[in-house]
Amino acid sequence: MDEYDGETDIKVRARAQFSALTDVWPNNDTWSRHTHTEISRRLHRHCERIIPKSGHSRLLNIGSHGNNYGIVANEHIHIDLAADALIGVPLAAAADAELLPISSSSIDVAICVGSVINYSSPPKIFSEISRILKPLGYLLLEFKTSDSFEFALTNAVLIKAIVRAHQWFEMLKNRTVQSITDIAKAEHLPRTYVSSVIPFALLAPDVIEAILEGTQPFDLNLDRLINAPLPLDWAEQRSVFGFK
């Protein structure tokens, strides 16, 4: 494939765009300043609860552009497609979010602000994040959905289930856990729920992308995904769930 074809072209343009930016969140722009403040506040609230208070904590900041959002961990590792954005940033590497230069099962918390939808394949990045997270590790994902508040809440629940599905599927594949029952006990969830959600890891890439962007058929929610039969064939999935 030519370097500037298809998905690669998106990443080439993204790298050039982000390399040219000195600050993703310019302080002289009211919208950027407000958005950065809100994202930082929410990340802080969650990180205070989930980052281990004892032992050595490792946090991976995917697509960070050098921003640490004031989050403190023993190791705060920065990954970004644009190498220029990471100059002078400690513990940083220029890398593709779909191929993270991180050991498996080594990260306590991964945060990803915007980069999944911007230029990555959702199934690939979810699989990769699931690989590098420790068992019962956390992913904090900032995303944009439909402008409808009700639909946004529906999608937030659905996206959380899809992220969990990829993580649990990876844990079973790598034998990090022995069974679905082990996952259910560790997560304090019903075994029936875990077994119903894990197949979401097999959703077609474009179905997952539509859910992330909030453009899937309006009635495609968590209940329908759990209760409808999930074909392995991606074309059949699109038909079953009402994609045209």
N, C-alpha and C positions, 0 to 999 in steps of 0.2 A: 504493500500500500504506500502511495506517495505520502510524504510527510505532511502535506497540507490537505489531505483528503479526510472526509468524514469526521469521526470523533476526534482524531488526532488534531485536525484543524482547529477545533474548539479549544483544545489545550494549548496549542501554539499561540492562538490569539489571547487566551486568558493569561498565559505567562507574560506575553508582551505588555498587556494592559496593566497587570498588577506590578510588574517590574517598574513601570513608568510612574506609579503612584508613590509619593513620599509618605502619604498617610491615608489609609483606607477610611478613617473616621476624622476628616478635617474639623478642627475645633471651631472654625469660623462659619461652619454650615450648621444651622439650627437643627435640621432633620438628622444629620449624621451624629451630632452631639447628643441629641435625645436618644437615638437608637442605641448608640454605644453605651450610654448610661444605663438604659433599661436592660440590655443584654448582660452587661457586667453585673448589675444587681441580681438578676435571676441566676446567673452562673454562680455568684458568691453564695446565694442562699442554698443552692443545691450542693455545692462543693463543701460547704461547712458541715453538711449532714453526711456526705458519702466518702470524703477523703479520709482514709484511716488516721486515727488520732495517735496511734502508736505504731512503731515499726517504720519501715522505709516506704514512702508513698511515691508512686510514679504516675504523672499526669502527661498525656499526649494531647497536644493542641494542634489539630489538623487544619491546615489552611489559615494559620495564625497571622501571617503577614507581620510577625514580630510582636503582636499584641499579647500580653499575658493576662489582661483583664484584672490585674491585681490579685490573681489566685496564687496561693502559696502551697507548694508541695516540695518534698525533698528533691525530686527531679521534675522539672517542668520542661518537657521536650517539645520543640517547635518543628512542625513540618509545613512546608509551603512549596508550591510549584515554582514560585519566583525566587531564585537565589538572591537577587539583589535586595529583597525585602528582609532577608535574614542576616545581613551584614552586621556584625557586632553583637548578634544575639547568641547567648550561650546555649549549649545543648540544642543546636538547630541543624536541620538538614534539608536541602532542596530535594524534594521527591514527589512522585505521583501518589495521590491518596489511594489509588487502586493497587499500589505495590509498595507498601510501607516498609522501610528498612528497620523494622523492629522485631525482636524475638517474639515467638508465640507465647501466649499466656503470661505476659510480663507487665501489663499496664493495669493500674487500678481504675483510672478514670480517663476516658477519651472525650474531648470536646470538639465539636465541629460546627463552626458558625458560617453558614452560607455555602461552603465549598462543594457540598454534595450536589446540589441542584445546579450550581453554576457551571461546572465542567466535568463532573464525574458520572460514571454509570452507577446508579444506586445499588443494584445487586452486587456488583464487584466491590464497592467500597464497604457495604454492610458485611460481606463475607470476610474482607480483609480486617475490618475492625473487630469482628467476632474472633478472628484468629489471634489478634494481639492482646485482647482483653483477658485478664485473669478470670477464672471461674467466678461468677457473680460480680464481675466488674461492671462498670457503668459507662454508658454513652450519653452525653448531653448534646442534643442535636437542635440547632436553631434552623427553622425552616419557614417558608412562606406558603400559605394555603389560600383557599378561596376567601373573598371578602366577606362572605356570610359567616357571622359569628357562630351560629349553630353548626354549620358545615365545618368550620375550623376546628371546633371541639370534637366533632365526629372523626375528622381526619387525624387529630392528635392521638386519639385512642388507637386508631387503626395503624398509624405509623409506629407507635410504641410496640404494638403486637408484632409487626413485621420485623422490627429491629431485634426483639426478643427471639423471634423464630430463627433468624440467622445465627444469633449467638448460641441458642440451644442446639441447633442442628450441628454447628461447628463443634460444640462440646461433645456431642454424641459421636460424631465422625472421628474426632481425635481421641476418643475414649477418656476424656477428662472426667466424665461421669459414666457410670455403668448403665444407667437406665433413665427413662422418663420419670420414674418414681423418685429417683435421686434428685432430679431437677425440681420436681414439685415440692419435695420436702425442704430443699435449700431455699426456694423462693417463697415458701409458705403459700402455695397456690394449689387448687385442686388438680389432681392428676389429669382429669378429663379436660380441663382447660389447657394445660400444657400440651397434651397430645393433639388437641384440636388446632393449636396455634403453630406448632412446628412445621406442618406442611406449607405454611406461608413462605417458607424459605425457597420453595419451588415455583413461586409465581413468576410469570414472564417478566423480563426486564422492563418492557414498555408499560406493563400494568403497574409495576411498582413505581415507575417514574411518574405516571399519571396520578397515582395516589399521593405521592410527595408534592406534586404541583397543585393538587386539589382539582384536577380536571377529569377524574374518573366519573362514570355514570353516577347520578345523585344517590341512587339506592344501593350503591356498593359500599356497605358499611361493615363493621366488625361482625355483627350478627349474621349477615348474609354470607360472609366468607367462612365463618365457622360452620354454618349449617348446610351450605351448598356443597355438592361433590366437587372436588378440585381435580380436574383432568391434568395429567402430566404433560399432554400436548399443549403448547402455548397457543396455537390457533384455536383449539377447543376452549381454552380458558377465556379468550377474548369473546368468543361467541356466548359462552355461559353467562359471563358477567356484563354483557350488553355493550361491548366496545364495537364501534363500526369501522 
